[in-house]
Amino acid sequence: MKLLTAAGRTTFICVIILCSLVPKARATDLNAGDILFTGYNCNAATTDAFSFVVMVNLSGTTIISFTDNGWLWTNIFRAGEQTVTWTYTGTLAAGREITISGPSAGAGIAILQFSGTTIGSCSGSIPSLATSGDQIIAYGGTVGAPTLIAGIHMNVYSMDIGQCANTTNAAWDPTCITDNANYSVMPLGLAAGVSTIWLGTEGVGASEQDNARFACAGPLLTASDVRTAVTNPANWVQNSIAPPNITLPSGCSYFGLFAGLPVKLVGFNGNNAGSHIRLAWQTTDEYHFSRFEIEKSTDGTSFSKIGTTNANGGFSYLPFDYEYRDHLPVNGANFYRLKMIDLDGKFKYSSIIKLVVGKTANTMLVSPNPATNEITVTTNSKLYNLITIADMTGRPVLKQRMMTNNQQIDVSKLPPGTYVITIAGAEERSVQQLVIRR
């Protein structure tokens, strides 16, 4: 046996210490209600599926297990059924919806809402959901020491068909039931209207359905909106048709993520680089999004396309950066805007920015004008530091410091009418009329 020298022992110890310091991906800590179920398909011996919406932003590594093992009144899981575990490393914004599906008791696959692409990986076996009633419970950690996250129950016990008591929204199945593999009481730490939903009608045995999906009813802009709507059985569609004609996921616009054009423009600016004009912009939430068309004008009114930039695409809420160079700017004012186009052909425009070549006149552009709720004040000068909007009597109705050459101003609280907008500095001043219409 070869002995290590003192130097060798020191090196060996250092290697051990360094290895122990290598960072590991940290799992996202999820609590009760941080996801909500939005649908399920029970299809007996063929394909089973369920969907859920993420209620919080995810980052790092997220691990969630889903099982159809019921929760016993002794506060442990029943054994003997299936569990599929979803693992995802990356960022994911609250409001995204995911479907996990696969052959009954077989391998599962997770699909991101609208994309048709997989997200993360699935291990274990997808729950074999019984058409005679079942449940899905989501948890983190281990089966022996779980952190319960969410649940959906589609089992119905009812006294109208001779059973000992009724299933309820608050308690799930009655504790007098002892001989059914699909039985489950409400899991410890979960609660109706917060983290679980029961789809059935108390006292009506025939209310048990094989397929269901949240129907996007009600306002869904805030976490409170989403929770109230999704946990209300009246907002779901259900049936027992086989094969299922209720498709998953729900496809709703949670938290406003997919309301209107599915892209958020974080910033749009430009600078005169001498021989050309450089335009730059940043976006987030590029989902189902196609491209940007760069449009140019010399009068701020009539625009034509000068270029196209394809979207990066993706669901990260970290910004995407873009750049375009106009190598043929005109001498004088050059106006630019972005036409943002999704895959369905829907589009919207950015605000207009103005860049001046070969002139030093300190002018400003207000867009849109007429305006409704928001304007952008653009200037080629750094000498301005104050924006004032006054009514036609000269009375100031809004003042704001000018922090950028493309300053956005909220005018939603100003009544419709005609105003005078002034940008001013120590020695410079520019005035323009502003019209607000609604």
PEZI-V588950 format. One record per backbone hydrogen bond with DSSP energy under -0.5 kcal/mol. CO is the residue of the C=O (numbers start at 1). NH is the residue of the N-H. Records with the same first field share a line. If there is no record, write none. Layout:
BEGIN
CO=NH + NH
END
This chain:
BEGIN
5=9
6=10
7=11
8=12
9=13
10=14
11=15
12=16
13=17
14=18
15=19
16=20
17=21
18=21
19=22
26=61
28=30
31=34
34=55 + 56
36=53
38=214
39=51
40=212
41=43 + 49
43=46
46=104
48=102
49=41
50=100
51=38 + 39
52=98
53=36
54=95
58=92
60=62 + 90
61=28
62=88
64=86
65=139
66=84
67=137
70=72 + 78
71=185
72=75
76=72
82=68
83=125
84=66 + 86
85=123
86=64
87=121
88=62 + 90
92=58
93=96
96=54
97=113
98=52
99=111
100=50
101=109
102=48
103=106
106=126
109=101
110=119
111=99
112=115 + 116
117=112
121=87
123=85
126=105
127=129
129=44
130=133
134=154
136=152
137=67
138=149 + 150
139=65
140=147
145=142
146=148
147=140
149=33
150=138
151=197
152=136
153=199
157=167
158=161 + 163
159=162
168=172
171=186
172=168
174=177
180=183
184=173
187=190
191=194 + 195 + 196
195=151
196=193
197=153
198=200
201=204
203=205
204=201 + 207
205=208
210=42
211=239
212=40
213=237
220=255
222=226
223=227
224=228
225=229
226=230
227=231
229=232
231=233
232=235
233=236
235=215
237=213
239=211
245=247
252=254
253=256
254=257
256=259
258=260
261=263
262=287
263=265
264=266 + 284
267=282
269=280
271=273 + 278
273=275
276=273
277=279 + 326
278=271
279=324
280=269
281=322
282=266 + 267
283=320
284=264
285=287
286=314
288=343
290=311
291=341
292=294 + 309
293=295 + 339
294=306 + 307
295=337
296=304
297=335
301=303
304=296
307=294
309=292
315=93
316=285
320=283
322=281
324=279
325=327
326=277
330=332
332=357
334=355
335=297
336=353
337=295
338=340 + 350
339=293 + 341
340=348
341=290 + 291
342=345
346=342
348=340
353=336
355=334
357=332
361=363
363=380
365=367 + 378
367=376
371=437
373=411 + 412
375=409
376=367 + 378
377=407
378=365
385=402
386=424
387=400
388=422
389=397 + 398
390=420
391=394
395=391
398=389
400=387
401=403
405=379
407=377
409=375 + 411
411=414
417=436
419=434
420=390
421=432
422=388
423=430
424=385 + 386
428=425
430=423
432=421
434=419
435=370 + 371
436=417
END
